[in-house]
Amino acid sequence: MAIFSNILEEDHVRDAHDLFLFNYGPNKNYASVHIELPDTMKVDEVDILTRRIQSKE
């Protein structure tokens, strides 16, 4: 699945699971996914990573 491959290509992402897709009408699609990261990552590093993943199309 393209969503998982886009997420898993990121450094530090160990796994991705529990993907949920939501459709709230025309052009209103949202997704939620759990990602597994090293427990040594700092909050600001996680924030940068998740924002980079969110910006992918």
N, CA, C and O atoms as CSV, one atom per row, in Angstrom:
chain,resi,resn,atom,element,x,y,z
A,1,MET,N,N,0.852,-1.174,0.000
A,1,MET,CA,C,0.000,0.000,0.000
A,1,MET,C,C,0.899,1.239,0.000
A,1,MET,O,O,1.874,1.296,0.748
A,2,ALA,N,N,0.582,2.206,-0.815
A,2,ALA,CA,C,1.417,3.393,-1.004
A,2,ALA,C,C,1.579,4.211,0.271
A,2,ALA,O,O,2.646,4.780,0.503
A,3,ILE,N,N,0.558,4.277,1.086
A,3,ILE,CA,C,0.652,5.069,2.324
A,3,ILE,C,C,1.726,4.479,3.229
A,3,ILE,O,O,2.568,5.208,3.753
A,4,PHE,N,N,1.698,3.171,3.414
A,4,PHE,CA,C,2.692,2.537,4.278
A,4,PHE,C,C,4.099,2.694,3.713
A,4,PHE,O,O,5.035,2.969,4.464
A,5,SER,N,N,4.263,2.525,2.412
A,5,SER,CA,C,5.604,2.646,1.835
A,5,SER,C,C,6.139,4.061,1.972
A,5,SER,O,O,7.337,4.236,2.195
A,6,ASN,N,N,5.293,5.074,1.847
A,6,ASN,CA,C,5.723,6.461,2.054
A,6,ASN,C,C,6.178,6.691,3.488
A,6,ASN,O,O,7.149,7.409,3.726
A,7,ILE,N,N,5.495,6.098,4.425
A,7,ILE,CA,C,5.851,6.267,5.838
A,7,ILE,C,C,7.117,5.484,6.165
A,7,ILE,O,O,8.020,6.002,6.823
A,8,LEU,N,N,7.183,4.248,5.709
A,8,LEU,CA,C,8.303,3.376,6.060
A,8,LEU,C,C,9.620,3.791,5.416
A,8,LEU,O,O,10.682,3.356,5.863
A,9,GLU,N,N,9.577,4.617,4.383
A,9,GLU,CA,C,10.827,5.075,3.758
A,9,GLU,C,C,11.523,6.148,4.592
A,9,GLU,O,O,12.674,6.488,4.317
A,10,GLU,N,N,10.855,6.678,5.591
A,10,GLU,CA,C,11.442,7.684,6.465
A,10,GLU,C,C,12.438,7.043,7.435
A,10,GLU,O,O,12.210,5.951,7.956
A,11,ASP,N,N,13.542,7.749,7.659
A,11,ASP,CA,C,14.508,7.284,8.654
A,11,ASP,C,C,13.839,7.227,10.022
A,11,ASP,O,O,12.955,8.032,10.315
A,12,HIS,N,N,14.238,6.322,10.823
A,12,HIS,CA,C,13.780,6.132,12.202
A,12,HIS,C,C,12.428,5.436,12.327
A,12,HIS,O,O,12.101,4.959,13.414
A,13,VAL,N,N,11.635,5.356,11.271
A,13,VAL,CA,C,10.344,4.677,11.364
A,13,VAL,C,C,10.598,3.182,11.307
A,13,VAL,O,O,11.088,2.663,10.303
A,14,ARG,N,N,10.262,2.491,12.391
A,14,ARG,CA,C,10.484,1.045,12.473
A,14,ARG,C,C,9.314,0.240,11.926
A,14,ARG,O,O,9.500,-0.827,11.341
A,15,ASP,N,N,8.105,0.762,12.124
A,15,ASP,CA,C,6.912,0.058,11.652
A,15,ASP,C,C,5.757,1.039,11.607
A,15,ASP,O,O,5.791,2.089,12.248
A,16,ALA,N,N,4.736,0.686,10.845
A,16,ALA,CA,C,3.503,1.465,10.773
A,16,ALA,C,C,2.338,0.477,10.782
A,16,ALA,O,O,2.389,-0.563,10.125
A,17,HIS,N,N,1.299,0.811,11.525
A,17,HIS,CA,C,0.154,-0.094,11.635
A,17,HIS,C,C,-1.090,0.688,12.040
A,17,HIS,O,O,-1.019,1.886,12.314
A,18,ASP,N,N,-2.211,0.012,12.074
A,18,ASP,CA,C,-3.503,0.589,12.451
A,18,ASP,C,C,-3.846,1.824,11.618
A,18,ASP,O,O,-4.110,2.901,12.153
A,19,LEU,N,N,-3.836,1.642,10.305
A,19,LEU,CA,C,-4.196,2.722,9.388
A,19,LEU,C,C,-5.715,2.823,9.298
A,19,LEU,O,O,-6.397,1.831,9.043
A,20,PHE,N,N,-6.231,4.010,9.507
A,20,PHE,CA,C,-7.663,4.289,9.363
A,20,PHE,C,C,-7.824,5.433,8.382
A,20,PHE,O,O,-7.142,6.452,8.488
A,21,LEU,N,N,-8.732,5.263,7.420
A,21,LEU,CA,C,-9.025,6.297,6.432
A,21,LEU,C,C,-10.442,6.800,6.648
A,21,LEU,O,O,-11.369,6.016,6.852
A,22,PHE,N,N,-10.599,8.120,6.601
A,22,PHE,CA,C,-11.895,8.738,6.833
A,22,PHE,C,C,-12.247,9.620,5.646
A,22,PHE,O,O,-11.385,10.296,5.086
A,23,ASN,N,N,-13.515,9.606,5.268
A,23,ASN,CA,C,-14.003,10.475,4.203
A,23,ASN,C,C,-15.188,11.250,4.750
A,23,ASN,O,O,-16.205,10.675,5.139
A,24,TYR,N,N,-15.036,12.568,4.771
A,24,TYR,CA,C,-16.092,13.434,5.298
A,24,TYR,C,C,-16.734,14.270,4.202
A,24,TYR,O,O,-17.283,15.337,4.477
A,25,GLY,N,N,-16.672,13.799,2.975
A,25,GLY,CA,C,-17.274,14.514,1.865
A,25,GLY,C,C,-16.239,14.833,0.801
A,25,GLY,O,O,-15.080,14.432,0.906
A,26,PRO,N,N,-16.668,15.559,-0.228
A,26,PRO,CA,C,-15.758,15.887,-1.333
A,26,PRO,C,C,-14.498,16.605,-0.838
A,26,PRO,O,O,-14.582,17.606,-0.125
A,27,ASN,N,N,-13.343,16.085,-1.221
A,27,ASN,CA,C,-12.039,16.679,-0.881
A,27,ASN,C,C,-11.788,16.781,0.618
A,27,ASN,O,O,-11.023,17.640,1.057
A,28,LYS,N,N,-12.412,15.930,1.399
A,28,LYS,CA,C,-12.205,15.922,2.847
A,28,LYS,C,C,-11.854,14.507,3.299
A,28,LYS,O,O,-12.655,13.817,3.930
A,29,ASN,N,N,-10.645,14.100,2.960
A,29,ASN,CA,C,-10.141,12.785,3.329
A,29,ASN,C,C,-9.058,12.935,4.384
A,29,ASN,O,O,-8.175,13.785,4.271
A,30,TYR,N,N,-9.135,12.112,5.393
A,30,TYR,CA,C,-8.164,12.153,6.486
A,30,TYR,C,C,-7.713,10.737,6.801
A,30,TYR,O,O,-8.432,9.769,6.558
A,31,ALA,N,N,-6.511,10.636,7.347
A,31,ALA,CA,C,-5.975,9.329,7.711
A,31,ALA,C,C,-5.327,9.405,9.079
A,31,ALA,O,O,-4.861,10.460,9.509
A,32,SER,N,N,-5.307,8.277,9.746
A,32,SER,CA,C,-4.639,8.140,11.036
A,32,SER,C,C,-3.851,6.838,10.995
A,32,SER,O,O,-4.358,5.815,10.534
A,33,VAL,N,N,-2.616,6.876,11.474
A,33,VAL,CA,C,-1.778,5.683,11.477
A,33,VAL,C,C,-0.847,5.741,12.678
A,33,VAL,O,O,-0.391,6.816,13.068
A,34,HIS,N,N,-0.571,4.596,13.256
A,34,HIS,CA,C,0.397,4.517,14.351
A,34,HIS,C,C,1.753,4.185,13.762
A,34,HIS,O,O,1.875,3.305,12.910
A,35,ILE,N,N,2.775,4.902,14.224
A,35,ILE,CA,C,4.126,4.597,13.773
A,35,ILE,C,C,4.987,4.259,14.988
A,35,ILE,O,O,4.836,4.838,16.064
A,36,GLU,N,N,5.885,3.314,14.784
A,36,GLU,CA,C,6.814,2.920,15.850
A,36,GLU,C,C,8.151,3.594,15.591
A,36,GLU,O,O,8.713,3.505,14.500
A,37,LEU,N,N,8.649,4.274,16.624
A,37,LEU,CA,C,9.890,5.031,16.545
A,37,LEU,C,C,10.811,4.619,17.677
A,37,LEU,O,O,10.356,4.046,18.667
A,38,PRO,N,N,12.097,4.902,17.548
A,38,PRO,CA,C,13.015,4.619,18.650
A,38,PRO,C,C,12.648,5.453,19.880
A,38,PRO,O,O,12.255,6.612,19.750
A,39,ASP,N,N,12.774,4.872,21.056
A,39,ASP,CA,C,12.422,5.603,22.273
A,39,ASP,C,C,13.458,6.665,22.639
A,39,ASP,O,O,13.289,7.389,23.620
A,40,THR,N,N,14.508,6.756,21.866
A,40,THR,CA,C,15.546,7.762,22.122
A,40,THR,C,C,15.298,9.064,21.371
A,40,THR,O,O,16.026,10.038,21.561
A,41,MET,N,N,14.270,9.087,20.514
A,41,MET,CA,C,13.988,10.311,19.755
A,41,MET,C,C,13.434,11.384,20.674
A,41,MET,O,O,12.659,11.104,21.588
A,42,LYS,N,N,13.845,12.614,20.418
A,42,LYS,CA,C,13.353,13.753,21.180
A,42,LYS,C,C,12.039,14.230,20.573
A,42,LYS,O,O,11.750,13.977,19.404
A,43,VAL,N,N,11.256,14.921,21.382
A,43,VAL,CA,C,9.933,15.378,20.955
A,43,VAL,C,C,10.031,16.254,19.711
A,43,VAL,O,O,9.225,16.109,18.791
A,44,ASP,N,N,10.996,17.152,19.669
A,44,ASP,CA,C,11.108,18.024,18.498
A,44,ASP,C,C,11.473,17.232,17.244
A,44,ASP,O,O,11.060,17.606,16.146
A,45,GLU,N,N,12.231,16.153,17.380
A,45,GLU,CA,C,12.556,15.297,16.239
A,45,GLU,C,C,11.316,14.560,15.745
A,45,GLU,O,O,11.104,14.426,14.540
A,46,VAL,N,N,10.501,14.086,16.679
A,46,VAL,CA,C,9.256,13.403,16.319
A,46,VAL,C,C,8.308,14.378,15.626
A,46,VAL,O,O,7.652,14.021,14.647
A,47,ASP,N,N,8.238,15.596,16.128
A,47,ASP,CA,C,7.382,16.614,15.519
A,47,ASP,C,C,7.793,16.879,14.078
A,47,ASP,O,O,6.942,16.934,13.191
A,48,ILE,N,N,9.078,17.042,13.841
A,48,ILE,CA,C,9.575,17.292,12.479
A,48,ILE,C,C,9.240,16.100,11.576
A,48,ILE,O,O,8.793,16.281,10.443
A,49,LEU,N,N,9.455,14.898,12.077
A,49,LEU,CA,C,9.173,13.694,11.302
A,49,LEU,C,C,7.690,13.584,10.953
A,49,LEU,O,O,7.345,13.342,9.796
A,50,THR,N,N,6.818,13.758,11.931
A,50,THR,CA,C,5.386,13.612,11.666
A,50,THR,C,C,4.883,14.703,10.723
A,50,THR,O,O,4.011,14.438,9.895
A,51,ARG,N,N,5.401,15.896,10.827
A,51,ARG,CA,C,5.005,16.961,9.889
A,51,ARG,C,C,5.465,16.641,8.469
A,51,ARG,O,O,4.755,16.922,7.503
A,52,ARG,N,N,6.666,16.048,8.346
A,52,ARG,CA,C,7.162,15.668,7.029
A,52,ARG,C,C,6.278,14.563,6.435
A,52,ARG,O,O,5.966,14.590,5.244
A,53,ILE,N,N,5.882,13.609,7.249
A,53,ILE,CA,C,4.996,12.533,6.763
A,53,ILE,C,C,3.647,13.106,6.364
A,53,ILE,O,O,3.107,12.728,5.324
A,54,GLN,N,N,3.091,14.004,7.160
A,54,GLN,CA,C,1.794,14.591,6.864
A,54,GLN,C,C,1.791,15.384,5.565
A,54,GLN,O,O,0.765,15.465,4.890
A,55,SER,N,N,2.931,15.969,5.211
A,55,SER,CA,C,2.984,16.815,4.018
A,55,SER,C,C,3.112,16.005,2.731
A,55,SER,O,O,2.974,16.559,1.640
A,56,LYS,N,N,3.374,14.705,2.841
A,56,LYS,CA,C,3.476,13.870,1.637
A,56,LYS,C,C,2.104,13.672,1.008
A,56,LYS,O,O,1.078,13.649,1.688
A,57,GLU,N,N,2.122,13.532,-0.298
A,57,GLU,CA,C,0.848,13.270,-0.997
A,57,GLU,C,C,0.845,11.894,-1.580
A,57,GLU,O,O,-0.136,11.490,-2.204
